[in-house]
Amino acid sequence: MKSMTPKQMVAAIAKLRAENARLRTKRANVLGGSKEIDRGGWCSPRAWAQRVGPFDHDPFSNPRSHIVSTTRSMLEDGGNGLLNLDAAGSWRCGTTRVIGCADENTSTWIQPPYEIVLAAIAHYGHTRFCALLRFDPSTEWFRRLYRLTALVCVPRQRIDFEPPPGVKASKNPFPHALYYARESDATPAVLRACVAWRTGNGT
């Protein structure tokens, strides 16, 4: 994955917002068969949400997410996890219109659409993040994220993500990993379910 310029990041975010607005105008078929896939609409399973525990902020959430967080940003309701690319950590919650900024002590759940993953890492790489992303050392985003990561936890079994309404569930063909900025933030439940190693980076 090639590095994106700030201008390209802004364009990618605008494209996601436009696509999300288009999907909101369509009637969802909750019985299946609609084939309408919301950006970032796939959810981590409830079991994994329970394993990782609660967070201060979830900047790339959706209404069906099982991740517990004090605040969360959702494109579906006008929120924005990348509020200002010139102010790292800035976010907006859509329903309450609250604006905030994550700092180095903010525990942050990072699971963005891959179209903006580099922007997400740049925006929240200074926080106490836990990122759930593919284990793919061939990508630029992996190299950048790994340099900020203290602990990598690879699940012993593939994670099958929950699809949006109307989309058929499928087996996940990709290995994933949990990337922790702080080793101490990995819960005992996560460590029991994963193969983990320290990177020598992070804190």
C-alpha positions in Angstrom: 0.0 0.0 0.0 1.5 3.3 -1.1 1.7 6.2 1.3 -1.0 8.9 0.9 -0.5 12.6 0.9 -2.6 14.7 3.2 -4.6 15.8 0.1 -5.2 12.2 -0.9 -6.3 11.4 2.7 -8.9 14.2 2.6 -10.2 12.9 -0.7 -10.4 9.4 0.6 -12.4 10.5 3.6 -14.7 12.6 1.5 -15.3 9.6 -0.8 -16.2 7.4 2.2 -18.6 10.0 3.6 -20.3 10.4 0.1 -20.6 6.6 -0.2 -22.1 6.4 3.3 -24.6 9.1 2.6 -25.6 7.3 -0.6 -26.1 4.0 1.3 -28.2 5.8 4.0 -30.7 6.8 1.3 -31.3 3.2 0.4 -33.8 1.0 2.3 -31.9 -1.7 4.1 -33.1 -5.3 3.6 -32.6 -6.7 7.0 -33.9 -10.1 5.8 -30.9 -10.5 3.5 -30.0 -10.1 -0.2 -29.6 -6.4 -0.3 -25.8 -6.6 -1.0 -25.4 -3.1 0.3 -22.1 -3.1 2.3 -21.6 0.0 4.5 -18.1 1.2 4.8 -16.7 -0.1 8.0 -19.9 -2.0 8.5 -18.3 -5.3 9.4 -18.1 -5.8 13.2 -15.7 -7.6 15.4 -17.5 -10.6 17.1 -18.9 -10.0 20.5 -16.5 -12.6 22.0 -13.5 -10.6 20.8 -15.0 -7.3 22.0 -15.3 -8.8 25.4 -11.7 -10.1 25.3 -10.2 -6.7 24.5 -12.2 -4.9 27.1 -13.4 -1.3 27.2 -11.8 1.8 25.6 -11.9 5.5 26.0 -12.7 6.2 22.3 -13.6 4.2 19.2 -13.1 6.6 16.3 -14.3 4.2 13.5 -17.4 2.7 15.0 -20.8 1.8 13.6 -24.3 1.4 15.3 -23.9 -2.4 15.6 -20.4 -2.5 17.1 -19.8 -4.6 20.2 -16.8 -2.6 21.2 -17.4 -0.8 24.5 -16.1 2.7 24.6 -16.8 5.9 26.5 -17.1 7.9 23.3 -17.3 6.8 19.6 -17.4 8.4 16.2 -19.7 7.0 13.5 -20.0 8.3 9.9 -23.6 7.0 10.0 -24.7 9.8 12.3 -22.4 12.5 11.2 -19.4 11.7 13.4 -15.9 11.9 12.2 -12.9 10.0 13.7 -10.5 12.1 11.6 -12.0 15.5 12.3 -8.9 17.6 11.6 -5.8 16.0 10.0 -3.7 18.9 11.3 -4.7 18.1 14.9 -3.7 14.5 15.7 -6.4 12.7 17.7 -9.2 15.1 17.0 -12.7 13.6 16.6 -16.4 14.4 16.6 -19.3 12.3 17.9 -22.3 12.7 15.6 -25.3 12.3 17.9 -24.1 14.6 20.6 -21.9 16.8 18.4 -19.2 16.6 21.0 -15.7 17.4 19.8 -12.7 15.9 21.5 -9.0 15.0 21.1 -7.3 11.8 22.0 -3.9 12.2 23.7 -1.1 9.8 24.8 -3.2 8.5 27.7 -6.4 7.9 25.7 -7.1 4.2 25.1 -8.2 4.0 21.5 -9.7 1.1 19.5 -8.5 1.4 15.9 -10.4 -0.7 13.3 -10.8 1.6 10.3 -11.7 0.8 6.7 -8.5 -0.1 4.8 -9.0 2.9 2.5 -8.0 5.2 5.3 -5.8 3.0 7.5 -2.7 5.1 6.9 -4.5 8.2 7.9 -5.9 6.4 11.0 -2.4 5.3 12.1 -1.1 8.8 11.6 -4.0 10.4 13.5 -4.0 8.0 16.5 -0.5 6.6 16.6 0.4 8.7 19.6 -2.4 7.2 21.7 -2.7 4.1 23.8 -4.1 2.3 20.8 -5.2 -1.3 20.2 -5.5 -1.8 16.4 -7.3 -4.8 15.0 -6.0 -5.2 11.4 -4.7 -7.8 9.1 -1.3 -9.3 9.8 0.3 -8.2 6.5 4.0 -7.2 6.8 4.1 -6.5 3.0 2.2 -3.2 3.4 3.4 0.3 4.2 0.7 0.7 6.9 2.1 -2.4 8.6 5.6 -1.0 8.7 4.4 2.3 10.1 2.2 0.7 12.7 4.8 -1.9 13.8 7.2 0.9 14.7 4.6 2.3 17.1 3.6 -1.1 18.5 4.9 -2.6 21.7 3.1 -6.0 21.6 1.6 -8.0 18.7 -1.1 -10.6 19.4 -2.1 -13.0 16.6 -5.2 -15.0 17.3 -4.8 -18.7 17.3 -7.9 -19.0 15.2 -9.1 -16.7 12.4 -11.6 -14.0 13.4 -14.9 -14.3 11.5 -16.3 -10.7 11.4 -20.0 -10.0 11.5 -21.5 -8.7 8.3 -23.8 -5.7 7.8 -27.6 -6.5 7.6 -28.4 -8.2 4.3 -24.9 -9.4 3.6 -24.1 -13.1 3.8 -21.6 -14.0 6.4 -18.3 -15.6 5.1 -15.2 -17.1 6.5 -12.3 -14.7 6.9 -9.4 -15.8 4.7 -6.9 -13.4 6.2 -4.9 -13.7 9.4 -5.4 -10.7 11.7 -3.5 -9.3 14.7 -4.0 -7.0 17.6 -1.4 -4.3 17.7 -0.9 -2.7 21.2 0.9 0.6 21.8 1.4 -0.6 25.4 2.0 -4.1 26.4 0.2 -3.7 29.7 -3.1 -2.9 27.9 -3.4 -6.5 26.5 -5.9 -8.3 28.7 -5.3 -11.9 30.1 -8.2 -13.0 27.9 -6.5 -11.7 24.7 -3.1 -13.3 25.7 -4.7 -16.7 26.3 -6.3 -16.6 22.8 -3.2 -15.4 20.9 0.4 -16.0 20.1 2.1 -12.8 21.3 5.5 -11.2 21.1 7.1 -7.9 22.2 8.5 -5.8 19.4 11.0 -3.7 21.3 9.1 -0.6 20.2 6.4 1.4 21.8 5.9 1.5 25.6 
